[in-house]
């Protein structure tokens, strides 16, 4: 028994080391924009949408696992794989849809960080927080090595634990929570369907596909890894752990807003600033501070992922040198793309473009892109000429097909509801 107790810390340490790209990818999915979506879901519908956590988890895992496997086996990013094996117009279509979607997402996240920073320190205007945050991100991305950036991002994931603590600081009906978590509740009205589709779009975002694939390439750079079952198993552990982490966090954000805000009659949350403001008088200073710190932490985590995913896409499209493991002088196009996306995102904030408007257009573009990319990823993973012995299993194909159908339906539903508004 004593041996088991002594071994526990080393087991936890080994598991923590195993977690890498999957953990960062998953945690970055809970960005400030995602937090706003989950907060609105809880505020408007209480605990009705808690079941979406268990519903989306296997879909997130299957897509990210396929993307990670592509990176490990091909040793190149998803864009490079598409460029090599598929018609060029398809590649240009994906870039044309992804560039504005990702920059709008970056802008909304920068705005969220600035607004929450202003709430914590009212004497400092939100735009100054936004400018300083963007400058810090630029410096970090350009100056730090990949290993250091990956390590920082990995530890930033822990800031999301703040959302798990909040429900334990307020009066929570855990029996009702369990019921709503396992028994789906659905309303066939426009408001409910929009929020449901928003959750699907937030959890299964196309930029994560590109980042996950490229990070597996970065992880393997210089290590001369022989791809075998052990490597694939470790990758699966990482992906499942990362996606589980993000699912737990989004579950608790809905739980917090559903328990605190919905119960108090606050039904309309459009930004993370609204959520934090509403939470403060109802749940106390501690809950408010934890919520705000989580927003800022996940912003610093998610924005490099968004900008990095875009840089990998553009660099691979034009054949530029790429990689966070390279210095600025070795891959100028890669880093300049990242800088440009951050500046454009910052301009969206300082020019007072509504973050909600930015998120609506982002959702439309993601909704159109996601099904196309999922279909492409599945096709790649079933081609033996590309994946060799590591093509999809029957289980992966079935789950992938279900995910594809769900995302196609969500895209059609969202665009239909948006047009009819």
C-alpha positions as CSV (number, residue, x, y, z in Angstrom):
1,X,0.0,0.0,0.0
2,X,2.9,2.3,0.9
3,X,4.5,1.6,-2.4
4,X,1.3,2.6,-4.3
5,X,1.2,5.9,-2.3
6,X,4.8,6.7,-3.2
7,X,4.3,5.8,-6.8
8,X,1.2,8.0,-7.2
9,X,3.1,11.3,-7.7
10,X,5.4,9.7,-10.3
11,X,2.3,8.3,-12.1
12,X,0.7,11.8,-12.2
13,X,4.0,13.3,-13.4
14,X,4.3,10.7,-16.2
15,X,0.7,11.4,-17.2
16,X,1.2,15.1,-17.2
17,X,4.3,14.7,-19.5
18,X,2.2,12.5,-21.8
19,X,-0.3,15.4,-22.2
20,X,0.9,17.8,-24.9
21,X,-0.7,19.0,-28.1
22,X,-4.0,17.4,-27.3
23,X,-4.2,19.2,-23.9
24,X,-3.3,22.6,-25.3
25,X,-5.7,22.1,-28.3
26,X,-8.5,21.1,-26.1
27,X,-8.0,23.8,-23.5
28,X,-7.7,26.5,-26.2
29,X,-11.2,25.5,-27.4
30,X,-12.5,27.2,-24.2
31,X,-11.5,30.6,-25.4
32,X,-13.2,33.8,-24.3
33,X,-15.6,33.5,-27.3
34,X,-16.5,30.0,-26.2
35,X,-16.9,31.1,-22.6
36,X,-19.5,33.7,-23.8
37,X,-21.3,31.0,-25.8
38,X,-21.5,28.6,-22.8
39,X,-22.4,31.4,-20.4
40,X,-25.3,32.3,-22.7
41,X,-26.4,28.7,-22.9
42,X,-26.6,28.5,-19.1
43,X,-28.1,31.9,-18.5
44,X,-30.9,31.5,-21.1
45,X,-31.8,27.8,-20.5
46,X,-30.5,27.0,-17.1
47,X,-29.1,23.4,-16.9
48,X,-31.0,22.2,-20.0
49,X,-27.9,22.0,-22.1
50,X,-25.5,20.2,-19.7
51,X,-26.0,17.0,-21.7
52,X,-24.2,18.6,-24.7
53,X,-20.9,18.0,-22.9
54,X,-21.2,14.2,-23.1
55,X,-22.7,14.5,-26.6
56,X,-19.9,16.5,-28.1
57,X,-16.9,14.7,-26.4
58,X,-16.7,11.6,-28.6
59,X,-17.1,13.8,-31.7
60,X,-14.2,16.1,-30.6
61,X,-12.0,13.1,-29.8
62,X,-12.5,11.4,-33.1
63,X,-11.8,14.5,-35.2
64,X,-8.7,15.6,-33.3
65,X,-7.4,12.0,-33.1
66,X,-7.6,11.8,-36.9
67,X,-5.8,15.1,-37.3
68,X,-3.1,14.1,-34.8
69,X,-2.6,10.8,-36.6
70,X,-2.2,12.6,-40.0
71,X,0.6,14.8,-38.5
72,X,2.4,11.9,-36.9
73,X,2.3,9.7,-40.0
74,X,2.8,12.2,-42.8
75,X,5.1,14.5,-40.8
76,X,3.5,17.5,-42.3
77,X,0.5,19.8,-41.5
78,X,-3.0,19.4,-42.7
79,X,-2.8,22.2,-45.3
80,X,0.3,20.6,-46.8
81,X,-1.4,17.3,-47.0
82,X,-4.5,18.8,-48.7
83,X,-2.2,20.7,-51.1
84,X,-0.3,17.6,-52.0
85,X,-3.2,15.2,-52.6
86,X,-6.3,17.3,-53.5
87,X,-7.3,19.9,-56.1
88,X,-5.9,23.3,-55.5
89,X,-9.3,25.1,-55.7
90,X,-10.3,23.2,-52.6
91,X,-7.3,24.4,-50.7
92,X,-7.9,28.1,-51.7
93,X,-11.6,27.8,-50.7
94,X,-10.6,26.6,-47.2
95,X,-8.0,29.4,-46.8
96,X,-10.5,32.0,-48.1
97,X,-13.1,30.9,-45.4
98,X,-10.6,30.3,-42.6
99,X,-8.6,33.5,-42.7
100,X,-11.4,35.9,-42.0
101,X,-13.0,33.5,-39.5
102,X,-9.9,33.1,-37.5
103,X,-9.0,36.8,-37.4
104,X,-12.5,37.6,-36.4
105,X,-12.2,35.0,-33.6
106,X,-8.9,36.5,-32.5
107,X,-10.5,40.0,-32.4
108,X,-13.4,38.8,-30.3
109,X,-11.1,37.1,-27.9
110,X,-8.8,40.2,-27.6
111,X,-11.9,42.3,-26.9
112,X,-13.1,39.8,-24.2
113,X,-9.7,39.9,-22.4
114,X,-9.6,43.7,-22.5
115,X,-13.2,44.1,-21.2
116,X,-12.6,41.7,-18.3
117,X,-9.2,43.3,-17.5
118,X,-11.0,46.6,-17.2
119,X,-13.5,45.0,-14.8
120,X,-10.7,43.8,-12.6
121,X,-8.8,47.2,-12.8
122,X,-11.4,49.9,-13.7
123,X,-8.8,52.6,-13.8
124,X,-7.2,51.1,-16.9
125,X,-9.3,51.4,-20.1
126,X,-10.1,48.1,-21.8
127,X,-8.3,49.1,-25.0
128,X,-5.1,49.5,-23.1
129,X,-5.5,45.9,-21.8
130,X,-6.1,44.7,-25.3
131,X,-3.0,46.5,-26.7
132,X,-0.8,45.3,-23.9
133,X,-2.1,41.7,-24.2
134,X,-1.5,41.7,-27.9
135,X,2.0,43.1,-27.5
136,X,2.9,40.5,-24.9
137,X,1.6,37.7,-27.1
138,X,3.6,39.0,-30.1
139,X,6.8,39.2,-28.1
140,X,6.3,35.7,-26.6
141,X,5.5,34.0,-29.8
142,X,8.5,35.6,-31.6
143,X,11.1,35.3,-28.8
144,X,10.4,31.9,-27.2
145,X,11.3,28.5,-28.6
146,X,8.5,26.0,-29.4
147,X,9.3,23.9,-26.3
148,X,9.1,27.0,-24.1
149,X,5.8,28.2,-25.7
150,X,4.3,24.7,-25.4
151,X,5.3,24.5,-21.7
152,X,3.8,27.9,-21.0
153,X,0.6,27.1,-22.9
154,X,0.4,23.8,-21.0
155,X,0.5,25.5,-17.6
156,X,-1.9,28.2,-18.7
157,X,-4.4,25.4,-19.1
158,X,-4.6,25.2,-15.3
159,X,-6.3,28.7,-15.2
160,X,-9.4,27.0,-16.6
161,X,-9.7,25.0,-13.3
162,X,-11.1,28.2,-11.8
163,X,-14.4,27.4,-13.6
164,X,-14.6,24.0,-11.9
165,X,-14.4,25.7,-8.5
166,X,-17.2,28.2,-8.8
167,X,-20.2,25.8,-8.5
168,X,-18.8,24.6,-5.2
169,X,-18.8,28.1,-3.9
170,X,-22.5,28.6,-4.5
171,X,-25.7,26.6,-3.7
172,X,-25.9,23.9,-6.3
173,X,-28.5,21.1,-6.7
174,X,-26.2,18.3,-7.6
175,X,-29.0,15.7,-8.1
176,X,-30.5,18.0,-10.7
177,X,-27.1,18.5,-12.3
178,X,-26.6,14.8,-12.7
179,X,-30.1,14.4,-14.2
180,X,-29.6,17.2,-16.8
181,X,-26.1,15.9,-17.6
182,X,-27.3,12.5,-18.7
183,X,-30.9,13.1,-19.9
184,X,-31.1,15.3,-23.0
185,X,-33.5,18.2,-23.0
186,X,-34.5,19.8,-26.3
187,X,-36.8,22.7,-27.2
188,X,-37.7,23.1,-30.9
189,X,-37.7,26.9,-30.9
190,X,-35.3,29.3,-32.6
191,X,-33.5,30.6,-29.6
192,X,-32.7,27.1,-28.2
193,X,-31.6,25.7,-31.6
194,X,-29.3,28.7,-32.2
195,X,-27.5,28.1,-28.8
196,X,-27.3,24.4,-29.5
197,X,-25.7,25.0,-32.9
198,X,-23.4,27.6,-31.3
199,X,-22.1,25.0,-28.8
200,X,-21.4,22.5,-31.7
201,X,-19.6,25.2,-33.7
202,X,-17.6,26.3,-30.6
203,X,-16.5,22.8,-29.6
204,X,-15.7,21.5,-33.1
205,X,-13.8,24.5,-34.6
206,X,-11.8,24.0,-37.9
207,X,-8.7,26.0,-36.7
208,X,-8.2,23.2,-34.1
209,X,-7.8,20.6,-36.9
210,X,-4.8,22.5,-38.4
211,X,-3.2,23.3,-35.0
212,X,-3.4,19.7,-33.8
213,X,-1.9,18.3,-36.9
214,X,1.0,20.9,-37.0
215,X,1.7,20.5,-33.3
216,X,2.2,16.7,-33.7
217,X,4.7,17.6,-36.5
218,X,6.5,20.0,-34.1
219,X,6.5,17.5,-31.3
220,X,8.2,14.9,-33.5
221,X,10.7,17.4,-35.1
222,X,14.3,16.2,-34.6
223,X,13.3,13.1,-32.7
224,X,13.2,10.6,-35.6
225,X,10.2,8.9,-34.2
226,X,9.3,5.5,-35.6
227,X,5.5,5.5,-35.9
228,X,4.2,2.4,-34.1
229,X,1.3,1.4,-31.8
230,X,3.1,2.9,-28.8
231,X,3.3,6.4,-30.4
232,X,-0.3,6.2,-31.6
233,X,-1.4,5.1,-28.1
234,X,0.4,7.9,-26.4
235,X,-1.2,10.3,-28.9
236,X,-4.7,8.9,-28.2
237,X,-4.1,9.4,-24.4
238,X,-3.1,13.0,-25.0
239,X,-6.1,13.8,-27.3
240,X,-8.6,12.1,-25.1
241,X,-7.2,13.8,-22.0
242,X,-7.2,17.2,-23.7
243,X,-10.7,16.9,-25.0
244,X,-12.0,15.6,-21.7
245,X,-10.4,18.6,-20.0
246,X,-12.1,21.1,-22.3
247,X,-15.4,19.2,-22.0
248,X,-15.3,19.4,-18.2
249,X,-14.6,23.1,-18.3
250,X,-17.4,23.9,-20.7
251,X,-19.8,21.7,-18.6
252,X,-18.9,23.8,-15.5
253,X,-19.3,27.1,-17.3
254,X,-22.8,26.2,-18.3
255,X,-23.4,24.9,-14.8
256,X,-22.2,28.1,-13.2
257,X,-24.3,30.4,-15.4
258,X,-27.3,28.1,-15.2
259,X,-27.2,27.9,-11.5
260,X,-26.3,31.5,-10.7
261,X,-27.5,33.7,-13.6
262,X,-30.6,31.8,-14.8
263,X,-31.9,31.3,-11.3
264,X,-31.7,35.0,-10.7
265,X,-33.6,35.8,-13.9
266,X,-30.6,37.0,-15.9
267,X,-31.3,35.4,-19.3
268,X,-29.2,37.4,-21.8
269,X,-25.4,37.1,-21.8
270,X,-23.7,38.3,-25.0
271,X,-20.1,38.7,-23.9
272,X,-17.8,37.5,-21.2
273,X,-18.0,41.0,-19.7
274,X,-21.7,40.6,-19.2
275,X,-21.2,37.2,-17.6
276,X,-18.6,38.5,-15.2
277,X,-20.6,41.6,-14.3
278,X,-23.7,39.6,-13.6
279,X,-21.9,37.0,-11.6
280,X,-20.3,39.4,-9.2
281,X,-23.3,40.5,-7.1
282,X,-24.9,37.1,-7.2
283,X,-22.0,34.7,-6.5
284,X,-19.6,36.9,-4.6
285,X,-16.1,38.4,-5.2
286,X,-14.3,35.0,-5.2
287,X,-16.5,33.5,-7.9
288,X,-16.3,36.8,-9.9
289,X,-12.5,36.9,-9.6
290,X,-12.1,33.2,-10.6
291,X,-14.3,33.8,-13.7
292,X,-12.4,36.9,-14.8
293,X,-9.0,35.3,-14.3
294,X,-10.1,32.3,-16.3
295,X,-11.1,34.5,-19.2
296,X,-7.7,36.3,-19.3
297,X,-5.8,33.0,-18.9
298,X,-7.7,31.2,-21.6
299,X,-7.2,34.3,-23.9
300,X,-3.5,34.0,-23.5
301,X,-3.8,30.3,-24.2
302,X,-6.2,30.4,-27.2
303,X,-5.0,33.4,-29.2
304,X,-1.6,31.9,-30.0
305,X,-3.4,28.7,-31.1
306,X,-5.7,30.7,-33.4
307,X,-2.9,32.8,-34.8
308,X,-0.5,29.8,-35.0
309,X,-3.1,27.7,-36.9
310,X,-3.5,30.4,-39.4
311,X,0.2,30.8,-39.9
312,X,0.7,27.1,-40.5
313,X,-2.1,27.2,-43.1
314,X,-0.7,30.1,-45.0
315,X,2.9,29.0,-44.8
316,X,2.1,25.5,-46.0
317,X,-0.1,26.9,-48.8
318,X,2.8,29.1,-50.2
319,X,5.6,26.7,-49.4
320,X,7.2,29.0,-46.8
321,X,9.4,27.8,-44.0
322,X,7.3,27.3,-40.9
323,X,7.4,26.3,-37.3
324,X,7.5,27.7,-33.8
325,X,10.8,25.8,-33.4
326,X,12.3,28.2,-35.9
327,X,13.5,31.8,-35.3
328,X,11.9,34.8,-36.9
329,X,14.8,35.1,-39.4
330,X,14.4,31.5,-40.4
331,X,10.6,31.7,-41.1
332,X,9.7,35.3,-41.6
333,X,6.5,34.6,-43.6
334,X,5.2,32.3,-40.9
335,X,5.7,34.8,-38.1
336,X,4.6,37.9,-40.2
337,X,1.3,36.0,-40.8
338,X,0.9,35.5,-37.1
339,X,1.7,39.2,-36.4
340,X,-0.7,40.4,-39.1
341,X,-3.6,38.2,-37.7
342,X,-3.0,39.7,-34.2
343,X,-2.9,43.2,-35.5
344,X,-6.1,42.7,-37.5
345,X,-7.7,41.2,-34.5
346,X,-6.7,44.1,-32.4
347,X,-8.0,46.6,-34.9
348,X,-11.4,44.8,-34.7
349,X,-11.4,45.6,-31.0
350,X,-10.1,49.2,-31.0
351,X,-12.4,50.2,-33.9
352,X,-15.4,49.2,-31.8
353,X,-16.7,46.5,-34.1
354,X,-19.2,44.5,-32.0
355,X,-17.7,41.3,-30.7
356,X,-21.1,39.7,-31.2
357,X,-21.2,40.6,-34.8
358,X,-17.6,39.2,-35.2
359,X,-18.7,36.0,-33.6
360,X,-21.8,35.6,-35.7
361,X,-19.7,35.9,-38.9
362,X,-17.1,33.6,-37.4
363,X,-19.8,31.0,-36.7
364,X,-21.1,31.2,-40.2
365,X,-17.6,30.7,-41.7
366,X,-16.7,27.9,-39.3
367,X,-20.1,26.2,-40.0
368,X,-19.4,26.1,-43.7
369,X,-15.8,25.0,-43.3
370,X,-16.1,22.3,-40.6
371,X,-18.1,19.7,-42.6
372,X,-15.8,20.1,-45.6
373,X,-12.7,19.7,-43.5
374,X,-14.1,16.7,-41.5
375,X,-14.9,14.9,-44.8
376,X,-11.4,15.7,-46.1
377,X,-9.8,14.5,-42.9
378,X,-11.8,11.2,-43.0
379,X,-10.8,10.7,-46.7
380,X,-7.1,11.3,-45.9
381,X,-7.3,8.9,-43.0
382,X,-8.8,6.1,-45.2
383,X,-6.1,6.4,-47.9
384,X,-3.5,3.7,-47.4
385,X,-1.3,5.6,-49.9
386,X,-1.0,8.4,-47.4
387,X,-1.5,6.8,-44.0
388,X,0.1,3.4,-44.6
389,X,-0.9,0.9,-41.9
390,X,-2.5,3.6,-39.8
391,X,-5.8,4.1,-41.6
392,X,-9.1,4.5,-39.8
393,X,-10.7,1.7,-37.9
394,X,-14.3,0.8,-38.5
395,X,-15.2,2.5,-35.1
396,X,-13.4,5.7,-36.1
397,X,-15.2,5.8,-39.5
398,X,-18.6,5.3,-37.9
399,X,-18.0,8.0,-35.3
400,X,-16.5,10.2,-37.9
401,X,-19.5,9.8,-40.2
402,X,-21.9,10.6,-37.3
403,X,-19.8,13.7,-36.5
404,X,-19.9,14.8,-40.2
405,X,-23.7,14.3,-40.4
406,X,-24.2,16.3,-37.2
407,X,-22.0,19.2,-38.4
408,X,-23.7,19.3,-41.8
409,X,-27.1,19.5,-40.1
410,X,-25.8,22.1,-37.7
411,X,-24.4,24.2,-40.6
412,X,-27.7,24.0,-42.5
413,X,-29.7,24.8,-39.5
414,X,-27.6,27.7,-38.4
415,X,-27.5,29.4,-41.8
416,X,-31.2,28.8,-42.2
417,X,-32.0,30.4,-38.8
418,X,-29.6,33.3,-39.5
419,X,-31.1,34.0,-42.9
420,X,-34.6,33.9,-41.6
421,X,-33.9,36.3,-38.7
